[in-house]
Amino acid sequence: MSYWKNYWNKVAQNSSPLAQVQRDAISKNQLLKIEKHICKLLDVQKTDVLLDVCCGNGLLTNRFSTYCKQVLGVDFSKNLITSAQINFQTPNLNFVEEDATQLSLSIDLKFDKILLYFSFQYFNYREGALVISEMKKLLKPGGVILIGDVPDKTKFWSYYDTTLKRLFYFKQWLLFQPKMGKFWSEQELSKIATQNKMKGKLIIQNQELPHSYYRFDYLLENN
């Protein structure tokens, strides 16, 4: 985890606060599609209190403040949280520096909806199971968690589909610097859902989303 913490603090120093972290090539139109996609899957309501885990610089988190009663963004990168706090200031939006594996230590709110988007790949299986367990502790009865934009283990070579990409992958593997993190399987997430006594469901992304060719979404419902 210390590797990723240092990595994201450095990214924060070199990224535009008005671009989604690590996704500078995404257009405003694509970002809007992602926003609408998430709102639909979570069935976001005006009365919702929403938690955005691994919120980065808050660009996406800020958008949900227009849909929800209250929104809290959490990230373990001090630099990213500082950027979010400076650039996005609305009465119903707050940001907190905290590790996703220990959310319940510093957050005592309960949430209707919890989002973790484009970041689950940075956890190994043990850490991922712990993150989901921590999110469940903060979820209201009947609440929903969306683990979004997860790299699909069955589509690993759909991403590494060129010689250059494959050389980059093996270089990163040899240097113990896995930039893409972990590719997950539906079976792994289903096992974690069962362990937490939650109902899990894999969602195939709409093809209009920019990374649908190798990523999926996963919904967890609190029984």
Residue frames as qw, qx, qy, qz and C-alpha x, y, z in Angstrom:
[[0.000, 0.883, 0.470, 0.000, 0.00, 0.00, 0.00],
 [0.335, -0.735, 0.090, 0.582, 2.90, 2.38, 0.70],
 [0.388, 0.006, 0.591, 0.708, 3.97, 2.02, -2.96],
 [0.100, 0.646, 0.636, 0.410, 0.55, 3.16, -4.19],
 [0.247, -0.878, -0.298, 0.280, 0.32, 5.96, -1.62],
 [0.364, -0.525, 0.297, 0.710, 3.63, 7.42, -2.79],
 [0.308, 0.233, 0.692, 0.610, 2.59, 6.87, -6.39],
 [0.017, 0.777, 0.588, 0.226, -0.70, 8.78, -6.07],
 [0.299, -0.824, -0.104, 0.469, 0.86, 11.62, -4.10],
 [0.343, -0.298, 0.473, 0.755, 3.29, 12.10, -6.99],
 [0.187, 0.471, 0.726, 0.466, 0.48, 11.85, -9.53],
 [0.108, -0.867, -0.458, 0.167, -1.40, 14.59, -7.67],
 [0.311, -0.669, 0.141, 0.661, 1.56, 16.92, -8.03],
 [0.184, -0.227, 0.630, 0.720, 1.72, 16.43, -11.79],
 [0.118, 0.471, 0.829, 0.277, -1.96, 16.25, -12.74],
 [0.159, -0.315, -0.161, -0.922, -4.47, 18.93, -13.62],
 [0.197, 0.132, 0.730, -0.641, -7.08, 19.36, -10.87],
 [0.590, 0.371, 0.104, -0.710, -9.72, 19.61, -13.58],
 [0.624, 0.297, -0.651, -0.314, -8.89, 16.25, -15.19],
 [0.924, -0.316, 0.038, -0.214, -9.81, 12.87, -13.76],
 [0.354, -0.678, 0.640, 0.073, -6.68, 11.39, -12.20],
 [0.401, -0.209, 0.849, 0.273, -4.84, 9.06, -14.60],
 [0.443, 0.520, 0.716, 0.145, -7.53, 9.67, -17.22],
 [0.046, -0.567, 0.073, 0.819, -6.48, 12.97, -18.76],
 [0.008, -0.053, 0.714, 0.698, -7.42, 11.71, -22.25],
 [0.060, 0.538, 0.839, -0.055, -11.09, 11.33, -21.32],
 [0.000, -0.372, -0.282, -0.884, -13.28, 14.01, -22.86],
 [0.297, -0.024, 0.406, -0.864, -15.95, 15.96, -21.01],
 [0.724, 0.047, -0.292, -0.623, -18.56, 14.05, -22.97],
 [0.661, 0.063, -0.745, 0.068, -17.09, 10.70, -21.89],
 [0.112, 0.061, -0.680, 0.722, -16.93, 11.86, -18.28],
 [0.524, -0.013, 0.116, -0.844, -20.60, 12.83, -18.50],
 [0.768, 0.043, -0.537, -0.347, -21.44, 9.34, -19.80],
 [0.456, 0.060, -0.788, 0.409, -19.58, 7.79, -16.85],
 [0.173, -0.054, 0.444, -0.877, -21.48, 10.09, -14.47],
 [0.686, 0.015, -0.124, -0.717, -24.86, 9.11, -15.94],
 [0.695, 0.103, -0.708, -0.070, -23.87, 5.43, -15.98],
 [0.250, 0.051, -0.760, 0.598, -23.02, 5.47, -12.27],
 [0.372, -0.013, 0.282, -0.884, -26.19, 7.37, -11.35],
 [0.747, 0.038, -0.375, -0.547, -28.29, 4.80, -13.20],
 [0.632, 0.061, -0.761, 0.134, -26.61, 1.76, -11.61],
 [0.190, -0.044, -0.676, 0.711, -26.83, 3.25, -8.11],
 [0.188, -0.697, -0.626, -0.294, -30.32, 4.65, -8.71],
 [0.295, -0.047, -0.324, 0.898, -29.13, 7.89, -7.14],
 [0.177, -0.780, -0.572, -0.180, -31.85, 9.90, -5.37],
 [0.028, 0.747, -0.085, 0.658, -31.99, 13.45, -4.03],
 [0.672, -0.668, 0.097, -0.305, -32.30, 12.08, -0.49],
 [0.940, 0.046, -0.223, 0.253, -29.18, 9.91, -0.75],
 [0.339, -0.840, 0.415, 0.083, -26.09, 10.23, 1.40],
 [0.898, 0.413, -0.117, 0.097, -23.28, 8.96, -0.82],
 [0.545, -0.673, 0.419, 0.274, -19.71, 7.89, -0.06],
 [0.721, 0.656, -0.221, 0.020, -17.08, 7.97, -2.82],
 [0.773, -0.503, 0.317, 0.222, -14.14, 5.73, -1.81],
 [0.596, -0.097, 0.444, 0.662, -10.76, 6.34, -3.50],
 [0.289, 0.866, 0.364, -0.184, -12.17, 9.62, -4.79],
 [0.625, 0.276, 0.191, 0.705, -8.83, 10.96, -6.08],
 [0.185, 0.016, -0.038, 0.982, -8.93, 14.68, -6.83],
 [0.196, 0.453, 0.608, -0.621, -12.71, 14.78, -6.44],
 [0.174, 0.170, -0.444, -0.863, -13.60, 15.61, -10.04],
 [0.387, -0.245, -0.802, -0.383, -16.20, 12.85, -10.30],
 [0.260, -0.398, -0.735, 0.484, -17.23, 13.13, -6.63],
 [0.047, 0.274, 0.116, -0.954, -18.13, 16.78, -7.12],
 [0.317, -0.067, -0.590, -0.739, -20.59, 15.90, -9.86],
 [0.397, -0.371, -0.839, -0.036, -22.65, 13.75, -7.49],
 [0.112, -0.280, -0.488, 0.819, -23.17, 16.67, -5.11],
 [0.328, 0.067, -0.214, -0.918, -25.80, 17.96, -7.55],
 [0.588, -0.136, -0.686, -0.407, -27.76, 14.70, -7.31],
 [0.607, -0.278, -0.706, 0.237, -27.47, 13.81, -3.62],
 [0.437, -0.868, -0.195, -0.133, -28.34, 15.25, -0.23],
 [0.385, -0.821, 0.416, 0.061, -24.79, 14.77, 1.04],
 [0.878, 0.398, -0.219, 0.153, -21.55, 13.45, -0.48],
 [0.508, -0.752, 0.404, 0.115, -18.30, 12.45, 1.20],
 [0.758, 0.553, -0.336, 0.082, -15.12, 11.70, -0.76],
 [0.713, -0.606, 0.346, 0.066, -12.34, 9.61, 0.79],
 [0.779, 0.528, -0.280, 0.191, -8.80, 8.96, -0.40],
 [0.802, -0.486, -0.036, 0.345, -5.54, 7.98, 1.28],
 [0.569, 0.295, 0.088, 0.763, -3.49, 10.47, -0.76],
 [0.230, -0.662, -0.307, 0.644, -3.06, 13.68, 1.20],
 [0.120, -0.263, 0.352, 0.890, -2.16, 15.58, -1.97],
 [0.103, -0.327, -0.760, -0.553, -5.24, 14.43, -3.86],
 [0.252, -0.693, -0.651, 0.179, -7.55, 15.25, -0.95],
 [0.225, -0.542, -0.075, 0.806, -5.97, 18.70, -0.61],
 [0.022, -0.011, 0.556, 0.831, -6.58, 19.29, -4.33],
 [0.191, -0.513, -0.790, -0.275, -10.22, 18.20, -3.96],
 [0.280, -0.684, -0.495, 0.457, -10.79, 20.43, -0.94],
 [0.172, -0.415, 0.132, 0.884, -9.35, 23.45, -2.75],
 [0.061, 0.048, -0.605, -0.793, -11.11, 23.00, -6.07],
 [0.392, -0.391, -0.703, -0.447, -14.53, 21.69, -5.09],
 [0.048, -0.099, -0.609, 0.786, -16.38, 23.54, -2.37],
 [0.446, -0.382, -0.435, -0.683, -20.13, 23.10, -2.02],
 [0.472, -0.450, 0.386, -0.652, -22.18, 22.96, 1.22],
 [0.923, -0.111, 0.182, -0.320, -23.12, 19.27, 0.85],
 [0.863, 0.383, -0.272, 0.183, -19.67, 18.02, -0.22],
 [0.442, -0.796, 0.411, -0.047, -16.77, 17.07, 2.04],
 [0.767, 0.424, -0.467, 0.119, -13.45, 15.26, 1.62],
 [0.681, -0.648, 0.323, -0.111, -11.52, 13.18, 4.16],
 [0.370, 0.574, -0.730, 0.027, -8.05, 11.65, 4.07],
 [0.722, -0.287, 0.546, -0.314, -8.37, 7.99, 5.03],
 [0.013, 0.279, -0.924, -0.259, -7.23, 4.52, 3.94],
 [0.680, -0.023, -0.370, -0.633, -9.98, 2.49, 2.25],
 [0.619, -0.024, -0.780, 0.091, -9.01, -0.56, 4.33],
 [0.312, -0.294, -0.671, 0.605, -9.92, 1.23, 7.57],
 [0.115, -0.495, -0.339, -0.791, -12.83, 3.51, 6.71],
 [0.566, -0.648, -0.472, -0.190, -14.78, 2.77, 9.90],
 [0.593, -0.237, -0.361, 0.679, -11.97, 4.13, 12.08],
 [0.156, -0.201, -0.081, 0.964, -12.66, 7.76, 11.20],
 [0.329, -0.147, -0.406, -0.840, -16.10, 7.79, 9.54],
 [0.153, 0.172, 0.845, -0.482, -19.22, 7.38, 11.67],
 [0.524, 0.282, -0.066, -0.801, -21.84, 8.27, 9.04],
 [0.557, 0.188, 0.809, 0.018, -24.11, 5.69, 7.42],
 [0.146, 0.374, -0.442, -0.802, -24.61, 5.84, 3.65],
 [0.768, 0.372, 0.289, -0.434, -27.41, 4.94, 1.24],
 [0.838, 0.535, -0.028, 0.099, -24.98, 4.44, -1.65],
 [0.489, -0.673, 0.427, 0.354, -21.23, 3.78, -1.76],
 [0.729, 0.681, -0.076, -0.005, -19.08, 4.11, -4.87],
 [0.517, -0.563, 0.503, 0.403, -15.56, 2.88, -5.59],
 [0.715, 0.679, 0.146, -0.080, -14.75, 3.65, -9.22],
 [0.630, 0.696, -0.264, 0.222, -11.61, 2.93, -11.26],
 [0.095, -0.732, 0.575, -0.353, -9.56, 2.03, -8.18],
 [0.901, -0.280, 0.239, -0.230, -10.33, -1.53, -7.13],
 [0.860, 0.414, -0.231, 0.188, -7.44, -2.76, -9.28],
 [0.195, 0.684, -0.499, 0.495, -4.99, -1.24, -6.80],
 [0.618, -0.435, 0.507, -0.414, -5.95, -3.76, -4.10],
 [0.228, 0.196, -0.948, -0.103, -4.87, -7.38, -3.92],
 [0.528, -0.357, -0.705, -0.310, -7.46, -9.99, -2.95],
 [0.456, -0.384, -0.629, 0.499, -6.92, -9.66, 0.82],
 [0.079, -0.194, -0.135, 0.968, -7.04, -5.87, 0.69],
 [0.316, -0.165, -0.492, -0.794, -10.05, -5.86, -1.63],
 [0.509, -0.428, -0.745, -0.054, -11.99, -8.13, 0.72],
 [0.350, -0.380, -0.473, 0.714, -11.13, -5.82, 3.61],
 [0.057, 0.033, -0.144, -0.987, -12.22, -2.72, 1.69],
 [0.446, -0.314, -0.611, -0.574, -15.62, -4.26, 0.90],
 [0.512, -0.434, -0.689, 0.274, -16.02, -5.33, 4.53],
 [0.222, -0.277, -0.267, 0.896, -15.25, -1.77, 5.67],
 [0.217, -0.105, -0.345, -0.907, -17.70, -0.29, 3.17],
 [0.478, -0.409, -0.733, -0.260, -20.44, -2.62, 4.36],
 [0.376, -0.380, -0.584, 0.610, -19.94, -1.37, 7.94],
 [0.009, -0.284, -0.072, 0.956, -20.89, 2.11, 6.69],
 [0.232, -0.145, -0.656, -0.703, -23.82, 1.02, 4.52],
 [0.533, -0.039, 0.338, -0.775, -27.44, 1.44, 5.58],
 [0.499, 0.173, 0.843, -0.099, -29.78, -1.59, 5.47],
 [0.573, 0.673, 0.465, -0.052, -30.91, -1.98, 1.87],
 [0.028, 0.861, -0.283, -0.423, -28.00, 0.14, 0.65],
 [0.879, 0.442, 0.117, 0.135, -25.94, -0.49, -2.47],
 [0.395, -0.658, 0.430, 0.476, -22.22, -0.52, -3.24],
 [0.761, 0.648, 0.018, -0.014, -20.90, -0.09, -6.78],
 [0.560, -0.463, 0.482, 0.490, -17.40, -1.34, -7.50],
 [0.594, 0.762, 0.155, -0.206, -16.96, 0.27, -10.90],
 [0.490, 0.794, -0.359, -0.030, -14.61, -0.01, -13.86],
 [0.697, -0.477, 0.536, 0.019, -12.86, -3.17, -12.66],
 [0.286, 0.537, -0.718, -0.338, -10.22, -4.75, -14.96],
 [0.931, 0.028, 0.083, -0.355, -11.58, -8.12, -16.11],
 [0.491, -0.465, 0.722, 0.145, -9.23, -11.08, -15.59],
 [0.716, 0.310, 0.617, 0.099, -10.80, -12.88, -18.54],
 [0.492, 0.842, 0.164, 0.147, -9.96, -9.92, -20.79],
 [0.554, -0.655, 0.221, 0.464, -6.36, -9.44, -19.65],
 [0.486, -0.084, 0.545, 0.678, -4.93, -9.80, -23.17],
 [0.239, 0.787, 0.503, 0.268, -7.71, -7.64, -24.62],
 [0.190, -0.967, 0.031, 0.168, -5.99, -4.79, -22.82],
 [0.353, -0.608, 0.582, 0.409, -2.42, -5.91, -23.47],
 [0.778, 0.481, 0.395, -0.087, -3.24, -6.35, -27.14],
 [0.531, 0.812, -0.226, 0.085, -0.07, -4.99, -28.77],
 [0.815, 0.129, -0.319, 0.466, 3.60, -5.93, -28.59],
 [0.151, 0.524, -0.274, 0.792, 4.43, -2.56, -27.06],
 [0.618, -0.532, 0.076, -0.574, 1.82, -2.96, -24.31],
 [0.966, -0.185, -0.179, 0.016, 3.01, -6.48, -23.56],
 [0.627, 0.307, -0.338, 0.631, 6.64, -5.38, -23.33],
 [0.169, -0.568, 0.227, -0.773, 5.54, -2.61, -20.95],
 [0.830, -0.420, -0.066, -0.361, 3.63, -5.12, -18.84],
 [0.926, -0.045, -0.249, 0.280, 6.59, -7.49, -18.50],
 [0.359, 0.460, -0.305, 0.753, 8.90, -4.57, -17.72],
 [0.436, -0.558, 0.155, -0.688, 6.56, -3.41, -14.94],
 [0.940, -0.269, -0.155, -0.144, 6.25, -6.99, -13.66],
 [0.790, 0.169, -0.324, 0.492, 10.04, -7.38, -13.48],
 [0.178, 0.413, -0.289, 0.845, 10.39, -4.07, -11.64],
 [0.239, -0.446, -0.780, 0.368, 7.54, -4.89, -9.20],
 [0.099, 0.293, 0.103, -0.945, 5.72, -1.74, -10.39],
 [0.180, 0.399, 0.869, 0.230, 2.30, -3.01, -11.57],
 [0.086, 0.050, -0.053, -0.994, 0.85, 0.20, -12.98],
 [0.512, -0.207, -0.505, -0.663, -2.43, -1.51, -13.92],
 [0.479, -0.290, 0.579, -0.593, -2.70, -3.33, -10.61],
 [0.327, 0.013, 0.940, -0.100, -4.86, -6.45, -10.29],
 [0.476, -0.012, -0.536, -0.697, -7.26, -7.85, -12.88],
 [0.445, -0.069, 0.689, -0.568, -10.26, -9.32, -11.02],
 [0.202, -0.137, -0.895, -0.373, -12.61, -12.19, -11.78],
 [0.577, -0.388, -0.219, -0.684, -16.36, -12.39, -11.17],
 [0.801, -0.242, -0.544, 0.061, -15.74, -15.47, -9.01],
 [0.440, 0.037, -0.467, 0.766, -13.40, -13.56, -6.68],
 [0.209, -0.224, 0.104, -0.946, -15.90, -10.76, -6.13],
 [0.720, -0.297, -0.407, -0.478, -18.77, -13.20, -5.69],
 [0.697, -0.146, -0.607, 0.352, -16.80, -15.02, -3.01],
 [0.181, 0.063, -0.367, 0.910, -16.22, -11.74, -1.15],
 [0.464, -0.277, -0.178, -0.823, -19.92, -10.86, -1.49],
 [0.777, -0.276, -0.543, -0.157, -20.89, -14.21, 0.03],
 [0.548, -0.061, -0.556, 0.622, -18.43, -13.77, 2.89],
 [0.015, -0.022, 0.249, -0.968, -20.07, -10.42, 3.68],
 [0.184, 0.482, 0.823, -0.238, -23.60, -11.85, 3.35],
 [0.249, 0.573, -0.042, -0.779, -24.33, -9.54, 0.43],
 [0.734, 0.495, 0.465, 0.009, -25.93, -10.10, -2.95],
 [0.224, -0.544, 0.441, 0.678, -23.41, -9.55, -5.76],
 [0.681, 0.602, 0.416, -0.033, -24.02, -9.00, -9.46],
 [0.436, -0.195, 0.432, 0.765, -21.63, -8.47, -12.36],
 [0.396, 0.808, 0.254, -0.355, -22.66, -5.70, -14.75],
 [0.629, 0.203, 0.422, 0.621, -21.36, -5.67, -18.33],
 [0.070, -0.565, -0.035, 0.821, -20.57, -2.10, -19.29],
 [0.549, 0.772, 0.263, -0.181, -22.28, -0.30, -22.14],
 [0.762, 0.209, 0.254, 0.557, -19.98, -0.17, -25.16],
 [0.195, 0.883, 0.098, 0.415, -20.15, 3.63, -25.24],
 [0.544, -0.818, 0.166, 0.088, -18.03, 3.77, -22.08],
 [0.294, 0.830, -0.469, -0.072, -14.34, 4.33, -22.86],
 [0.007, -0.487, 0.867, -0.101, -12.91, 1.17, -21.25],
 [0.832, -0.009, 0.244, -0.498, -15.76, -1.30, -21.65],
 [0.778, 0.410, -0.457, -0.131, -13.65, -3.62, -23.80],
 [0.590, 0.179, -0.710, 0.339, -11.71, -4.86, -20.77],
 [0.050, -0.123, 0.597, -0.791, -13.58, -3.67, -17.67],
 [0.389, -0.489, -0.726, -0.286, -16.81, -4.52, -15.83],
 [0.300, -0.473, 0.279, -0.780, -18.88, -3.20, -12.92],
 [0.443, -0.187, -0.865, 0.142, -20.01, -5.09, -9.83],
 [0.427, -0.531, -0.018, -0.732, -23.01, -4.27, -7.63],
 [0.323, -0.077, -0.852, 0.406, -23.28, -5.33, -4.00],
 [0.456, -0.541, -0.246, -0.662, -26.63, -5.10, -2.21],
 [0.060, -0.237, 0.741, -0.626, -26.97, -5.05, 1.57],
 [0.407, -0.336, -0.815, -0.239, -29.55, -7.62, 2.65]]
